[in-house]
Every structure is written in structure tokens, then in C-alpha cells.
Amino acid sequence: MADVPSNAPAHCPGTASEDAGKVSACQGCPNQALCASGASKAPDPAIQEIKEKMMSVKHKILVLSGKGGVGKSTVSAHLAHGIASDDTKQVHQSGSGWSPVVRISSF
């Protein structure tokens, strides 16, 4: 289940369940208080910030898969290098991967 924390007990009902933090399977779980409070069901506060930042991005390319190990990062890196082959752009490597960056002369 996608909504089960990695450090949860084996029979965790999941953070989205109405039973989250309240059933016997939750006893001893380090997330029990958080799940029982309902805070884990609240929308991520960063969603609005991301939405605002993405509004200024003219073109977006989404690389995704429902399975791991299929080459999402490889495709993303090759896309970034391909886009950066234009002389007005360069590739930037950060902790989250490769991304094209527009380079504008300040002179």
C-alpha cells in the first residue's frame, strides 16, 4: 500500500484509513499519534507553493511509470541533455537530477 509508512507494523491499516492509529495493529507504531490525529490525511501544504511555481513554466514534460527500474531517470537525463544542446541553454545537475537551465547573458 502506498499510504503505509516504511516503519509501520506489518498489519498497518494505512494512513488514509478511518482506522489509522486506532486499531490494535497500530500499537507500538512510532506513527500512531500522527495517524490518530488525522494530520496525515490533510493535503500537503507544499502543493499550493508548487502549483504557483509551476504556473511560470511554459512547457512541462512528465516522465513517469507505475513500476520502478524502467529508466525514468535515464530518460529525464537524456531529455535534459537533448534540450540543452541548444546554445542558449545549459544542463544543471542538482540533488534531484539533471535539468535544463536557460542561460541569459547579463552583458
N, C-alpha and C positions, 0 to 999 in steps of 0.2 A: 504494500500500500504506500502511496506517495505521501500520505499525511501521517505516517508513523515515524517519529524521531528515531535516529540511528541508535540512540542509547536507551530505548524503551524496552520493557519486558516483552517476552515472546507473544503474549496474548493481548497486546495493547489494542484497544478499540479504534485508535486513531484520533488525531486532534480535532477532526471535523465532526466526530460522533457526538450525539447528545450525552453519551455515557462517559465521555472523555474526563479522566481524573476522578470519576465517581465509583467505578466498579472495582471488584477485588483484584483484577489483573493490574490495576494501577498502583496497588500498594507497594511502596518502596521505590517507585519510579522517581527519578530526580525532576521530572517534568510535571508531576501530579498537581502541584499547586497552580502552575501556569495553565494547565489544561482545564482544571476545575473552575478557574476564574472566568473562562470564556475568552480570554485575551488572545488566544491563538486563533480564534475564529474571526477576529477583526481584520479588515482589509489592511494590507501592508501600507504604512504611511508613505513609503517612498514611491508608490505608484503615481501619485499626483505630480511629484517632482520629476519623475522620469517622463511622464506624459508631456509636461511643459517643455522639457529639454528636447524631446523628440519632435515637437512641432516645428522647430527651426531646421530640422534635417529634411532636405528636399527629396532625396531618393533613399530608400531603405531596402536592404537585401537581407532576407531572413534565411538562415541556414539552420535547419532543424531535422531531427529524426526522433522517432519513438524508441530507438534502440541505441545502445552505446557501441562504440568501436566501429562506426561505419565511415569515418573520415570527415566529420563536421569541421574539426579544427584545420585539417589539411585543405579542405575546400575553401574555408574562410581565409587562410593564409595565401593560397594561390589567387583568390579573388583580389585580396588587398594588393598583392604584388602586380597583378594584371592592371588594376585600376591605377596604380602608382606609376605604370610605365609611361603615362602622360607626363611630360616635362614640368607641368605646373603642380604636380602632386608628389608627395614622398610617402614612404611607409614608416609608420611609427610602431615600435614594439613596446607594449606595456605588460603589466602583470596579467591582463585579461586577454592577451594575444596580439595579433597584428591588425592594424587598421590604417587606411589611407588618411593622409592629412594634407589639406591644401596649403601650399606654401606661397605666400604673397610677399613680394619684395617691399621693403619698407623705405626704399630709396627713391 
